[in-house]
Amino acid sequence: MPLSLPNLDDLRWRDLVAEGRFLIPASAPEWTNHNPTDPGITLIELFGYVSERLMYQLNRVGDGNVAEFLSLINGPRWKEQRGLRDGADISPDQLRMALKVAVATGEKRRTVSALLEPTRAVTSVDFELLTSSVATVARAKCVAGRDLNNDDPVVRMAEAPGHVSVVVLAEGSLHPSRELLAKIRQALEPARLLTTRVHVVAPRYVKLGCRMTITPIRGTPREALQETAVKRLKFFLDPHQGWFNGKGWPWGRNVYVSELYQVLSEIRGVDRVAPTRDSQGAPVEELFVDPSHSDRLKRNNREEIEAVELRPDELIDPQIGPADIAIAAQV
């Protein structure tokens, strides 16, 4: 959000003169003649005129101000390269010529653009932007106040003041290389605050399976529909290109059964989607995970699975095959 410049020129000559007259009784009670013919009133009017001009000039950003800003941002050599030396008398024509060259060469635009590029990592967004600027990084997630480099899951989820963890997803791979993680640490080291401890880690994955039954519309090829359903679910859960926006499954977002039903029901040729049933006709739970993640299954009041919970540094590794998506008899 850009900063809004304050309006310093908000008083006119009449306002300044009226304020000066209002202060006379408190500062000089013996001064009783406040008519325009009084020499003191004449001085107040003169000071009001001078003050109005000064405020008008202060409220404007002139060529001299722009030159000082460019020199402040780009360093003192900016002036020297244009023949504008500190302490020397600089004519308005010299200033205008220097700024004209800066505009023509795009220097002002580059200088402003450089201000928008993060060079210090303070907020979570800063860490993510600096990490994403490293080559072959697909996505990054900053988790503040966590030490995700610890192998103990209890410690990973505990508050860790002063610690910042950056989770990295590499392009074309689920697991970033050690070289990439080291390169990111090297890039973040000069940008971090002095007391911040930065941990650059790979994502953790929750292996997720899905069992559902699709009833196709009459005339729809069964094998092709089954293949499409498996691909669509894998693509939806993919860390790189998944989710509804195609930018990858969101970091730490729970997987809801209702959303998987939605994805399958939108496939062309699908009449309806229902839970798979076993040989006794009992419904089989739609989602299943590795036994080590069994505590991630979230159930409703009827003990039906509603979602699989993910933590901030986790993504989905879909384990879905043709055998998991059953095709019922056509209607």
N, C-alpha and C positions, 0 to 999 in steps of 0.2 A: 504494500500500500504506500503510495508516494506521500511525502511530507507536504502539508499545506503551509505555504509561507504566511506569516502573520502580516496584517496590514498595519504598518506603523504610522501611516499618514491618515489618522482618523480624527484630527482636530483642525479646525479652520481658524483663520485670523480672529474672527469674532469670538470664537470659543476661548481662545487664549487671552484676549483682552478682557473678556468678562471674568475669567478666572483670576486674572491679575487684580482687577478692581475688587473682587470678592475678598482677596487676602489683605487688602489695605487696612481695614479696621483692626485686624488681629496683629499685624506687624507694625503698623504706625498709627496708633489711635489719634495722635495729634494732627494727622493729615485729614482734613475735613473737606477740602475742595476737590471733588471728583469730576468736575466738568472737563470737556475736551480742551478748554483753553488753558488748563493747568499744565505746566511743563512736565510734572511727574506723569500725568496721564499720557502726554505725548511720548515720553520714554517707554511707557508700558506698551503703547501701540507700536512703537518701533521694534521693541524686543519681540512682540508677537509676530511681526512681519518676518524678522530674522529666524525665529523659531519655526515658523511655518515652512520657510524655504529649506531649513536644515532637515526637517522631518520628511519633506518631499524627496530630497536627495537621498536620505537614508533608506527610504522605502523603495528605491530603484536599484537594480543591479546593473551597473554600468560596465563599460569595457575594462576599466581598471579592476573591478571586482572579479570579472570572469578570468582575467589574466592571473590574478592572485590565486584563484581556485585551481586553475590548471597547473600553476607552479607548485601549489601545495600538494596536489595529488601526484604529479609526475616528477617532482623533485626540483631543486633549484637550477639544475642544468637546463630546464625548459626555457627559462628566461634568457640564459646565456646564449643558447643556440639561436635565439631570435633578436639578439642585440639589446635585450632589455635588462640592464644591470641594476641590481638593488642600490639604492642611494643616488642613482643618477636621475637627472631630469628627463622624464619620458613624455614626449609630446602626444597629444591625442591621435595624431596621424600615425605615429609608430604603433600605438596600441591597436588601432583599427586595422593596420596592415598585418600585424602579427595574428590577430584573431581571424582575419580574412583568410590567411594561409591555413590556419587550424581548421576552419570550416571546410575549405576546399579539399583538403587532404583527408577529411573524415576523422580528424584527431579528436574533436570534441565528442563525437559519437562513440569512438573507441574508449575514450576516458570514462564516459558515463557507463558504458557497457561493462568496463572492468570493475566498476564499483559494485555491480550486481553479481559478480562472480565471487563465491565464498572463498576466503583465504584462511578463515579461522573457524574452528568447529566448536560452537557453543550449544546450539539447539540440536535436537534430533534431526531436523531437516538438514542442517549443515553437514552432519556426519553422513547422511544418506546421499546428498549431492556430491560431496567430495569422493565418496566411495564409488558412486556410479560413474564418475569421470575417469576412473581407471579402466584401461582397455580390458575387454572380454568380461566385464561385469554386466550381468543382465539385470539384476535387481538387488537392492540392499534394504535392510530393515535395521533401524537403530532402536535398541531397547535400553533406555536409560535406567540407572539404578539397579542393574543386574550384572552378575558375573556368570555369563553363560559358558565360559570356558571351563567351568568346574564340572567334574564327572558326577558329583553327588547331586541328584535331582532336587533334594531339599534345599541345598545351597543355591542352586540355580534359580529357584523361585523365590528366594528370600531377598529382602531389601539389602542393597549393597551401596551405601552412599559413596559417591566419588567414582563409582565404576560405570562404564558405558560399554555395552556390547553391540557390535555391528555384525549382523548376519548377512552372508554374501551368497548369492546364487550366480553361478558362472554361466556364460552363454554355451548352449549346447550340451550342458552336463548338469547332473544333479549334485555333484560334489566338486567344489573348487579345489584346485591343486594347492600344494603347500607354497609353491612359488607365487601364486596369485595372492594368497593370504598375506605372505610376507611383503609383497609389493604394496598392498593396501595399508598395512601397518606403517610402512615407510612413508606413505603419502599422508597419513593422519597424524604422525608423530609431531611434525612442526606446527600443525594446526590446532592441536588440542590445548586446553587450558593446563596450566602447570600442575595442578593437583589431580587431574583426571587420569584415571587408569583405563586404557582402551583395550578391549578384547575383540579381535576379529575372528569369527568362527564360521563354520559351515552350517547349513540348515540341518535340523533334525527332522526325520520323516516318520509319519505314522502310516503304516501299511494298512490299506483299507480295501475290503472286498464288498461286493454288492450282489445280492440275489433278488431278482424280480422276474415276473412273468408278464409277457406282452401278448395281448390278443390283437392280431392284425385284422385289417379290413380285408374282406374277401377279394382275392385276386392278387394280393401282395406276396411276392416271393419270400418264403420263410427264412432261408439261409441268408439272403441279402439283408433282410431286416435285422436278423440277429447280429450280423457283422457290423451293420451301421450303428446299432444300439451300443455295442461294446466300444466302438471307436468314439462315439459321441460322449459316453461317460468318461472315458480316459482323457479325452480332450478337455472336457469340462473341469476335470480335477487336475489337469496338468499344471506344474509350477511355472512354466514359461509362457504358455499360450491359453491357459484355462480361464475359468470364470466367465461371466456374462459379457465382459468387455474385451475378452481375448488377450488380456495383459498378464495372465497368470493368476493362479489361486491366491487370494489375499493372505498375507502372513497372519498366522494364528487364528484364522476364521474357522469356526465350527462348520462341520458338514451336516446339513440337515436332510433328512429323508425326503421331506416335501419337495426340496429343490431337485433332487434326483428324479422324483416322479414327474416334475415339470419338464425336465430335459427330455426324458423318454417320451412323454406324451406329445411333445412338439415335433417328433419325427414323422415324416410323411409316411402314411400307410399304417399308423398305429391307431387302433380303435380305443383301447384302454390299457392301463398298467395296474397290476395287482401284485400282492405278495405271492411268493412261490409257496406251494404247499407240499408237505412230505407225503409218504405213501399212506399214512393214516388220515390225510386230509387236514392236518393241523398247519397253520401258517408258519413259515420259516422267517426268522428275523431278517430284515432287508440288509442291514449292515453288520459286518463282522471285522474285527481287528485282531492283531497279534495278542496272545494271552498276556503279554507284559503291559499292554495298553487297555486291558479290560476295564479299568477304572474310568476310562474316557467315555464309555457309553452312557449317554444321558437318556433317562426314561421318563415317561409321563405317569400319571396316576394309575393307569391300567397296565403298567410295566411294559409298555411298548417303547421300542427305541425311537427317540426323536432326533438325536444328533450324536455326532462324535466330537468331543471337545479337543481343541488344539491349543497349544501354548504359543506365546508370542514369537518364538524362533522356529516354529514347526510348519511344515507343508505336508502335502499328501503324496504318497507313493501308491497310486491305484493298482490293485491286484485283481483285475477283472478279466475273465476269459469267456469264451463262447458258452461254456458249460454253466456259467452263472446267470445267463439271461435265457430263460425258457420262453419258447414260442407256443402259445396255446392254439387250440383248433380255431380256424377262421370262422367268423360269424357270417 
